[in-house]
Amino acid sequence: MTPEPTGRTAPPPARPGPAGSDAVTVRAHAKVNVQLAVGAPRADGYHDLANVFLAVGLRDAVTARPAERLRITCAGPGSEHVPLDGTNLVARAAALLAARHGREPAVHLHIDKDIPVAGGMAGGSADGAAALLACDLLWGTATPRAELLELCAELGSDVPFSLVGGAALGRGRGERLTGLPVTGTFHWVFALADGGLSTPVVYRECDRLRDAAGESVPEVPEPDPAVLAALAAGDARALAGALANDLQPAALALRPALADTLAVGEKAGALAGIVSGSGPTCAFLVEDAGTAGRVAAALEASGTCRAARATTAPAPGAHRVPPDPDARPRPGRRPR
C-alpha cells in the first residue's frame, strides 16, 4: 500500500455516498515541485525521479452527475484548451473505475478550472484524481484507498499525489509516494506564461543538454535532505535555498523568456524562483502574504507573464465538498 503524506492538512478519507446520488463535487489541488531530481533515461524511455511534491492552494473542482453516457464539460480560465473527449484524464478515470467494478461509465463530469492549463502544476492530474473519487462516491463503489492509488498510478505519474496532497516524495516516475512531514505555511506566487511546454519535449531537451555537457547522471536520484528538513521545520528561507529542478535548464532553453520572469520575481522580493515542473509556469517562494502581493503585482506589471497568482501551501488531497444549495453551476463548454 502506498503511504499517504503525514502533513497536518490531509483530510479524513471521504465516505462513499449512496448509489444514485444527484451529484458529487470533489476538489483537488495543484502542486509545485520543490525538488525535481531526474535520473538517467531508462530502457523504457522514462526517468527515475526524486520528486518532492508540495500541494498548493490553487484548485479545480469536478462534479459527477448521473447520465446516460460518459460526457465531459468544462468551464473556467483556459477551459478552451481542455479536451472534452476520451483523452481527458477525467474520462479515462471514469472508464478505469467503471471497468474495475464491471459497470458502464455513465456519468456527466463537469470540470471547474482554476489551476492553470498546461502550466506544469498538474492541473490535469488533479482533475483525474478528483474524477476518480467523485465517481467512486457517486456510484457507491467504495473502492479501497490502496486500489484508488493504484488506479491513479495507471492514469499518470502525478495523479497519486493529487489524491493524497500535503507533501510527499515521489519515486519511480513519481507515482510511488512516501509521505513527508510539513509544518507551517509557505507563501507562493505563480507566474503564468502564454502557451504551454510539452513535458516529453522538455525531458528530451534535458537529456540532450546533459549529453552535450558530458554530465554524469545517476540512474536513481536521491532527495536533498535540506529540502526535507525545511518542509518539516516550516522554514521558508531554508527551503528557498534548497529549491532545485533538473528540468529547469531544458525549460529555459526551450523558452528563454522564462529567465526574465524569474529575474523580475526575485528582484521584486521573492526568496527564490524556480520553473514549476516542466514549465512554463514559474514559482516564487516568498516570506509572507504582503510580499506575495507585491511580487505578483511586479510580475504582472513587467509584461513577462500573462498573470500572477498568490497562494499558500500545504493543501489537502482530493476531497468531497458539501453541496451549496445557493450555488449555480457556471456554463461550460460541451463536447463537440
C-alpha positions as a Markdown table, in Angstrom:
| # | Residue | x | y | z |
|---|---|---|---|---|
| 1 | Met | 0.0 | 0.0 | 0.0 |
| 2 | Thr | 1.3 | 3.5 | -0.8 |
| 3 | Pro | 1.7 | 5.5 | 2.3 |
| 4 | Glu | -0.1 | 8.8 | 2.5 |
| 5 | Pro | 1.5 | 12.2 | 3.4 |
| 6 | Thr | 1.6 | 12.8 | 7.1 |
| 7 | Gly | 1.2 | 16.6 | 6.9 |
| 8 | Arg | -1.4 | 18.3 | 9.0 |
| 9 | Thr | -3.6 | 19.3 | 6.0 |
| 10 | Ala | -4.6 | 15.8 | 5.0 |
| 11 | Pro | -8.4 | 15.4 | 5.4 |
| 12 | Pro | -10.0 | 12.2 | 6.6 |
| 13 | Pro | -10.9 | 9.8 | 3.8 |
| 14 | Ala | -14.3 | 10.6 | 2.2 |
| 15 | Arg | -17.1 | 8.2 | 2.9 |
| 16 | Pro | -18.8 | 6.7 | -0.1 |
| 17 | Gly | -22.2 | 8.2 | -0.9 |
| 18 | Pro | -25.3 | 6.2 | -1.8 |
| 19 | Ala | -25.6 | 5.0 | -5.3 |
| 20 | Gly | -27.8 | 7.2 | -7.4 |
| 21 | Ser | -26.9 | 10.4 | -5.5 |
| 22 | Asp | -27.8 | 13.6 | -7.5 |
| 23 | Ala | -24.3 | 15.0 | -7.7 |
| 24 | Val | -20.9 | 14.7 | -6.0 |
| 25 | Thr | -18.3 | 17.5 | -6.2 |
| 26 | Val | -14.6 | 16.8 | -5.4 |
| 27 | Arg | -11.8 | 19.4 | -5.2 |
| 28 | Ala | -8.2 | 18.7 | -6.0 |
| 29 | His | -5.2 | 21.0 | -5.7 |
| 30 | Ala | -2.2 | 22.0 | -7.9 |
| 31 | Lys | 1.3 | 21.1 | -6.9 |
| 32 | Val | 4.8 | 22.6 | -7.0 |
| 33 | Asn | 7.9 | 20.5 | -7.2 |
| 34 | Val | 10.2 | 21.9 | -4.5 |
| 35 | Gln | 12.8 | 19.4 | -5.7 |
| 36 | Leu | 12.7 | 17.5 | -9.1 |
| 37 | Ala | 15.8 | 15.3 | -9.5 |
| 38 | Val | 15.8 | 13.5 | -12.8 |
| 39 | Gly | 17.8 | 10.3 | -13.3 |
| 40 | Ala | 19.4 | 9.0 | -16.5 |
| 41 | Pro | 16.9 | 7.7 | -19.2 |
| 42 | Arg | 15.7 | 4.1 | -18.5 |
| 43 | Ala | 15.4 | 1.4 | -21.1 |
| 44 | Asp | 11.6 | 2.2 | -21.4 |
| 45 | Gly | 12.3 | 5.8 | -22.1 |
| 46 | Tyr | 11.2 | 7.1 | -18.7 |
| 47 | His | 13.4 | 8.5 | -16.0 |
| 48 | Asp | 13.6 | 7.6 | -12.3 |
| 49 | Leu | 12.8 | 10.7 | -10.2 |
| 50 | Ala | 13.3 | 12.0 | -6.7 |
| 51 | Asn | 10.2 | 14.3 | -6.9 |
| 52 | Val | 9.3 | 16.3 | -3.7 |
| 53 | Phe | 5.7 | 17.4 | -4.2 |
| 54 | Leu | 4.0 | 20.1 | -2.2 |
| 55 | Ala | 0.3 | 20.7 | -2.8 |
| 56 | Val | -0.7 | 24.4 | -3.1 |
| 57 | Gly | -3.9 | 26.3 | -2.7 |
| 58 | Leu | -4.9 | 26.6 | -6.4 |
| 59 | Arg | -7.6 | 24.0 | -7.1 |
| 60 | Asp | -10.0 | 22.6 | -9.6 |
| 61 | Ala | -13.4 | 21.0 | -8.9 |
| 62 | Val | -15.0 | 18.1 | -10.7 |
| 63 | Thr | -18.7 | 17.4 | -10.3 |
| 64 | Ala | -20.1 | 14.0 | -11.2 |
| 65 | Arg | -23.8 | 13.5 | -12.0 |
| 66 | Pro | -25.7 | 10.5 | -13.3 |
| 67 | Ala | -26.0 | 10.4 | -17.1 |
| 68 | Glu | -27.0 | 8.0 | -19.8 |
| 69 | Arg | -23.4 | 8.1 | -21.2 |
| 70 | Leu | -20.0 | 9.5 | -20.4 |
| 71 | Arg | -20.0 | 13.2 | -21.0 |
| 72 | Ile | -17.4 | 15.9 | -20.2 |
| 73 | Thr | -17.9 | 19.6 | -19.9 |
| 74 | Cys | -15.6 | 22.3 | -18.6 |
| 75 | Ala | -15.7 | 26.0 | -17.5 |
| 76 | Gly | -13.2 | 28.4 | -16.2 |
| 77 | Pro | -9.9 | 30.1 | -17.3 |
| 78 | Gly | -8.2 | 28.1 | -20.1 |
| 79 | Ser | -11.1 | 25.8 | -20.5 |
| 80 | Glu | -11.0 | 26.3 | -24.3 |
| 81 | His | -7.7 | 24.3 | -24.2 |
| 82 | Val | -9.1 | 21.3 | -22.3 |
| 83 | Pro | -10.1 | 18.3 | -24.4 |
| 84 | Leu | -13.6 | 17.0 | -23.9 |
| 85 | Asp | -13.1 | 13.6 | -25.4 |
| 86 | Gly | -11.8 | 10.3 | -24.2 |
| 87 | Thr | -8.2 | 11.7 | -24.0 |
| 88 | Asn | -9.1 | 13.8 | -20.9 |
| 89 | Leu | -7.9 | 12.2 | -17.7 |
| 90 | Val | -11.4 | 12.7 | -16.1 |
| 91 | Ala | -12.9 | 10.5 | -18.9 |
| 92 | Arg | -10.1 | 7.9 | -18.5 |
| 93 | Ala | -10.6 | 7.9 | -14.7 |
| 94 | Ala | -14.3 | 7.2 | -15.0 |
| 95 | Ala | -13.8 | 4.5 | -17.6 |
| 96 | Leu | -11.0 | 2.9 | -15.5 |
| 97 | Leu | -13.0 | 2.8 | -12.3 |
| 98 | Ala | -16.2 | 1.6 | -14.1 |
| 99 | Ala | -14.1 | -1.3 | -15.6 |
| 100 | Arg | -12.8 | -2.2 | -12.2 |
| 101 | His | -16.3 | -2.6 | -10.9 |
| 102 | Gly | -17.9 | -4.1 | -14.0 |
| 103 | Arg | -20.2 | -1.2 | -14.9 |
| 104 | Glu | -20.7 | 1.3 | -17.6 |
| 105 | Pro | -19.1 | 4.8 | -17.1 |
| 106 | Ala | -22.4 | 6.5 | -17.4 |
| 107 | Val | -21.7 | 9.9 | -15.8 |
| 108 | His | -21.6 | 13.6 | -16.6 |
| 109 | Leu | -18.3 | 15.0 | -15.3 |
| 110 | His | -18.1 | 18.8 | -15.2 |
| 111 | Ile | -14.6 | 20.4 | -14.6 |
| 112 | Asp | -14.5 | 23.8 | -13.0 |
| 113 | Lys | -11.0 | 25.0 | -13.8 |
| 114 | Asp | -8.8 | 27.3 | -11.7 |
| 115 | Ile | -5.4 | 25.6 | -12.0 |
| 116 | Pro | -3.5 | 26.9 | -15.0 |
| 117 | Val | -3.9 | 24.7 | -18.0 |
| 118 | Ala | -0.6 | 23.2 | -19.3 |
| 119 | Gly | 1.4 | 25.1 | -16.7 |
| 120 | Gly | 3.4 | 22.3 | -15.1 |
| 121 | Met | 1.2 | 22.4 | -12.0 |
| 122 | Ala | -0.6 | 19.0 | -12.5 |
| 123 | Gly | -4.0 | 20.5 | -13.2 |
| 124 | Gly | -4.9 | 17.6 | -15.5 |
| 125 | Ser | -3.7 | 15.1 | -12.8 |
| 126 | Ala | -5.8 | 16.9 | -10.2 |
| 127 | Asp | -8.8 | 16.6 | -12.4 |
| 128 | Gly | -8.2 | 12.9 | -12.9 |
| 129 | Ala | -7.9 | 12.3 | -9.2 |
| 130 | Ala | -11.0 | 14.3 | -8.5 |
| 131 | Ala | -13.0 | 12.5 | -11.1 |
| 132 | Leu | -11.9 | 9.1 | -9.7 |
| 133 | Leu | -13.0 | 10.0 | -6.2 |
| 134 | Ala | -16.2 | 11.7 | -7.4 |
| 135 | Cys | -17.3 | 8.7 | -9.4 |
| 136 | Asp | -16.5 | 6.3 | -6.6 |
| 137 | Leu | -18.7 | 8.4 | -4.3 |
| 138 | Leu | -21.5 | 8.9 | -6.8 |
| 139 | Trp | -21.6 | 5.2 | -7.7 |
| 140 | Gly | -21.2 | 4.0 | -4.1 |
| 141 | Thr | -18.5 | 1.6 | -5.2 |
| 142 | Ala | -16.4 | 2.1 | -2.0 |
| 143 | Thr | -13.1 | 1.3 | -3.6 |
| 144 | Pro | -10.4 | 0.8 | -1.0 |
| 145 | Arg | -7.9 | 3.7 | -0.8 |
| 146 | Ala | -5.0 | 1.4 | -1.9 |
| 147 | Glu | -6.9 | 0.5 | -5.0 |
| 148 | Leu | -7.7 | 4.1 | -5.8 |
| 149 | Leu | -4.0 | 4.9 | -5.6 |
| 150 | Glu | -3.2 | 2.0 | -8.0 |
| 151 | Leu | -5.8 | 3.4 | -10.5 |
| 152 | Cys | -4.3 | 6.9 | -10.1 |
| 153 | Ala | -0.8 | 5.5 | -11.0 |
| 154 | Glu | -2.3 | 3.9 | -14.1 |
| 155 | Leu | -3.7 | 7.3 | -15.1 |
| 156 | Gly | -0.4 | 9.2 | -14.7 |
| 157 | Ser | 2.7 | 9.8 | -12.7 |
| 158 | Asp | 1.3 | 12.9 | -10.8 |
| 159 | Val | -2.2 | 11.6 | -10.2 |
| 160 | Pro | -1.5 | 9.7 | -7.0 |
| 161 | Phe | -0.1 | 12.8 | -5.3 |
| 162 | Ser | -3.2 | 14.8 | -6.4 |
| 163 | Leu | -5.3 | 12.3 | -4.5 |
| 164 | Val | -3.3 | 12.5 | -1.2 |
| 165 | Gly | -2.0 | 16.1 | -1.2 |
| 166 | Gly | 0.2 | 17.6 | 1.6 |
| 167 | Ala | 3.8 | 16.8 | 0.9 |
| 168 | Ala | 5.4 | 13.6 | -0.4 |
| 169 | Leu | 8.4 | 12.2 | -2.1 |
| 170 | Gly | 7.7 | 10.5 | -5.4 |
| 171 | Arg | 9.9 | 7.7 | -6.6 |
| 172 | Gly | 9.9 | 5.8 | -9.8 |
| 173 | Arg | 8.2 | 8.1 | -12.3 |
| 174 | Gly | 6.8 | 10.0 | -9.3 |
| 175 | Glu | 3.9 | 7.6 | -8.7 |
| 176 | Arg | 5.4 | 5.7 | -5.7 |
| 177 | Leu | 4.8 | 8.0 | -2.8 |
| 178 | Thr | 6.2 | 8.4 | 0.7 |
| 179 | Gly | 4.5 | 10.9 | 2.9 |
| 180 | Leu | 6.6 | 13.8 | 4.2 |
| 181 | Pro | 6.0 | 15.9 | 7.4 |
| 182 | Val | 5.3 | 19.5 | 6.6 |
| 183 | Thr | 4.6 | 22.3 | 9.1 |
| 184 | Gly | 3.7 | 26.0 | 9.0 |
| 185 | Thr | 2.5 | 27.9 | 5.9 |
| 186 | Phe | 4.5 | 28.6 | 2.8 |
| 187 | His | 3.6 | 31.5 | 0.6 |
| 188 | Trp | 3.9 | 31.2 | -3.1 |
| 189 | Val | 3.4 | 33.3 | -6.3 |
| 190 | Phe | 2.9 | 31.6 | -9.6 |
| 191 | Ala | 3.7 | 33.5 | -12.8 |
| 192 | Leu | 1.6 | 32.1 | -15.7 |
| 193 | Ala | 3.0 | 32.1 | -19.2 |
| 194 | Asp | 1.2 | 32.2 | -22.5 |
| 195 | Gly | 1.1 | 28.7 | -24.1 |
| 196 | Gly | 2.5 | 25.5 | -22.7 |
| 197 | Leu | 5.5 | 23.3 | -22.8 |
| 198 | Ser | 5.3 | 19.7 | -23.8 |
| 199 | Thr | 6.6 | 17.5 | -20.9 |
| 200 | Pro | 8.1 | 14.9 | -23.2 |
| 201 | Val | 9.9 | 17.6 | -25.2 |
| 202 | Val | 11.3 | 19.1 | -22.0 |
| 203 | Tyr | 12.6 | 15.7 | -20.9 |
| 204 | Arg | 14.2 | 15.1 | -24.2 |
| 205 | Glu | 15.9 | 18.5 | -24.1 |
| 206 | Cys | 17.1 | 17.7 | -20.6 |
| 207 | Asp | 18.8 | 14.5 | -21.9 |
| 208 | Arg | 20.2 | 16.4 | -24.9 |
| 209 | Leu | 21.8 | 19.1 | -22.7 |
| 210 | Arg | 23.2 | 16.6 | -20.3 |
| 211 | Asp | 24.7 | 14.6 | -23.2 |
| 212 | Ala | 26.2 | 17.7 | -24.8 |
| 213 | Ala | 27.8 | 18.7 | -21.5 |
| 214 | Gly | 29.1 | 15.1 | -20.8 |
| 215 | Glu | 27.3 | 15.2 | -17.5 |
| 216 | Ser | 27.3 | 12.1 | -15.3 |
| 217 | Val | 23.8 | 11.4 | -14.2 |
| 218 | Pro | 22.8 | 8.8 | -11.6 |
| 219 | Glu | 20.2 | 6.3 | -12.6 |
| 220 | Val | 18.3 | 6.7 | -9.4 |
| 221 | Pro | 18.5 | 10.2 | -7.9 |
| 222 | Glu | 18.1 | 11.0 | -4.2 |
| 223 | Pro | 16.1 | 13.7 | -2.4 |
| 224 | Asp | 18.0 | 16.6 | -0.8 |
| 225 | Pro | 18.0 | 16.3 | 3.0 |
| 226 | Ala | 17.9 | 20.1 | 3.2 |
| 227 | Val | 14.6 | 20.2 | 1.3 |
| 228 | Leu | 13.0 | 17.6 | 3.6 |
| 229 | Ala | 14.3 | 19.3 | 6.7 |
| 230 | Ala | 13.0 | 22.7 | 5.6 |
| 231 | Leu | 9.5 | 21.3 | 4.9 |
| 232 | Ala | 9.4 | 19.6 | 8.3 |
| 233 | Ala | 10.5 | 22.8 | 10.1 |
| 234 | Gly | 8.3 | 25.1 | 8.1 |
| 235 | Asp | 11.4 | 27.2 | 7.3 |
| 236 | Ala | 10.7 | 29.2 | 4.1 |
| 237 | Arg | 14.2 | 30.7 | 3.9 |
| 238 | Ala | 15.9 | 27.3 | 4.2 |
| 239 | Leu | 13.5 | 25.8 | 1.6 |
| 240 | Ala | 14.3 | 28.7 | -0.8 |
| 241 | Gly | 18.0 | 27.9 | -0.6 |
| 242 | Ala | 17.3 | 24.3 | -1.4 |
| 243 | Leu | 14.8 | 24.5 | -4.3 |
| 244 | Ala | 16.0 | 22.6 | -7.3 |
| 245 | Asn | 14.6 | 21.4 | -10.6 |
| 246 | Asp | 16.7 | 19.4 | -13.0 |
| 247 | Leu | 14.3 | 20.2 | -15.8 |
| 248 | Gln | 14.8 | 24.0 | -15.5 |
| 249 | Pro | 17.7 | 24.3 | -17.8 |
| 250 | Ala | 15.8 | 22.5 | -20.5 |
| 251 | Ala | 12.7 | 24.6 | -20.0 |
| 252 | Leu | 14.8 | 27.8 | -20.2 |
| 253 | Ala | 16.5 | 26.5 | -23.4 |
| 254 | Leu | 13.1 | 26.0 | -25.0 |
| 255 | Arg | 11.5 | 29.1 | -23.6 |
| 256 | Pro | 14.4 | 31.7 | -22.9 |
| 257 | Ala | 11.9 | 34.4 | -21.9 |
| 258 | Leu | 11.3 | 32.5 | -18.6 |
| 259 | Ala | 14.6 | 33.7 | -17.4 |
| 260 | Asp | 13.2 | 37.3 | -17.5 |
| 261 | Thr | 10.2 | 36.2 | -15.5 |
| 262 | Leu | 12.5 | 34.6 | -12.8 |
| 263 | Ala | 14.6 | 37.7 | -12.7 |
| 264 | Val | 11.6 | 40.0 | -12.2 |
| 265 | Gly | 10.2 | 37.9 | -9.3 |
| 266 | Glu | 13.4 | 37.6 | -7.5 |
| 267 | Lys | 14.2 | 41.3 | -7.9 |
| 268 | Ala | 10.7 | 42.1 | -6.5 |
| 269 | Gly | 11.4 | 40.4 | -3.2 |
| 270 | Ala | 10.9 | 36.6 | -3.7 |
| 271 | Leu | 13.2 | 34.4 | -1.6 |
| 272 | Ala | 13.7 | 32.2 | -4.7 |
| 273 | Gly | 12.2 | 31.4 | -8.0 |
| 274 | Ile | 12.0 | 28.2 | -9.9 |
| 275 | Val | 10.4 | 26.8 | -13.0 |
| 276 | Ser | 7.5 | 24.6 | -11.9 |
| 277 | Gly | 7.9 | 21.1 | -13.1 |
| 278 | Ser | 8.3 | 21.0 | -16.8 |
| 279 | Gly | 7.1 | 24.6 | -17.0 |
| 280 | Pro | 6.2 | 27.1 | -18.3 |
| 281 | Thr | 4.8 | 28.4 | -15.0 |
| 282 | Cys | 7.4 | 30.0 | -12.7 |
| 283 | Ala | 7.0 | 29.5 | -9.0 |
| 284 | Phe | 8.3 | 32.1 | -6.4 |
| 285 | Leu | 8.6 | 31.3 | -2.7 |
| 286 | Val | 8.1 | 34.4 | -0.6 |
| 287 | Glu | 8.3 | 35.4 | 3.0 |
| 288 | Asp | 4.6 | 36.3 | 3.7 |
| 289 | Ala | 1.3 | 37.3 | 2.2 |
| 290 | Gly | 2.3 | 41.0 | 1.9 |
| 291 | Thr | 5.4 | 40.1 | -0.1 |
| 292 | Ala | 3.3 | 37.8 | -2.2 |
| 293 | Gly | 1.1 | 40.6 | -3.2 |
| 294 | Arg | 4.0 | 42.9 | -4.1 |
| 295 | Val | 5.7 | 40.2 | -6.1 |
| 296 | Ala | 2.6 | 39.3 | -8.0 |
| 297 | Ala | 1.9 | 43.0 | -8.8 |
| 298 | Ala | 5.5 | 43.4 | -10.1 |
| 299 | Leu | 5.3 | 40.3 | -12.3 |
| 300 | Glu | 2.0 | 41.4 | -13.9 |
| 301 | Ala | 3.4 | 45.0 | -14.4 |
| 302 | Ser | 6.6 | 43.6 | -16.1 |
| 303 | Gly | 4.8 | 42.1 | -19.0 |
| 304 | Thr | 6.9 | 38.9 | -18.6 |
| 305 | Cys | 3.9 | 36.8 | -17.8 |
| 306 | Arg | 0.2 | 36.9 | -18.6 |
| 307 | Ala | -0.9 | 36.7 | -15.0 |
| 308 | Ala | 0.4 | 36.1 | -11.5 |
| 309 | Arg | -1.4 | 34.2 | -8.7 |
| 310 | Ala | -0.6 | 34.2 | -5.0 |
| 311 | Thr | -1.5 | 31.2 | -2.8 |
| 312 | Thr | -0.3 | 29.1 | 0.2 |
| 313 | Ala | 0.9 | 25.6 | 0.9 |
| 314 | Pro | 0.4 | 22.9 | 2.0 |
| 315 | Ala | -3.0 | 22.0 | 0.8 |
| 316 | Pro | -5.1 | 18.8 | 1.2 |
| 317 | Gly | -5.6 | 15.9 | -1.2 |
| 318 | Ala | -8.7 | 15.3 | -3.3 |
| 319 | His | -11.7 | 15.7 | -1.1 |
| 320 | Arg | -15.5 | 15.9 | -1.3 |
| 321 | Val | -17.1 | 19.3 | -0.7 |
| 322 | Pro | -20.6 | 19.6 | 0.6 |
| 323 | Pro | -23.2 | 20.9 | -1.8 |
| 324 | Asp | -24.0 | 24.6 | -1.7 |
| 325 | Pro | -27.8 | 25.0 | -2.1 |
| 326 | Asp | -27.4 | 28.5 | -3.4 |
| 327 | Ala | -24.7 | 27.8 | -5.9 |
| 328 | Arg | -25.4 | 27.8 | -9.6 |
| 329 | Pro | -23.1 | 25.9 | -12.0 |
| 330 | Arg | -21.1 | 28.1 | -14.4 |
| 331 | Pro | -21.9 | 27.4 | -18.0 |
| 332 | Gly | -19.3 | 25.2 | -19.6 |
| 333 | Arg | -18.0 | 24.0 | -22.9 |
| 334 | Arg | -19.8 | 21.0 | -24.1 |
| 335 | Pro | -18.2 | 18.2 | -26.1 |
| 336 | Arg | -18.4 | 18.6 | -29.8 |
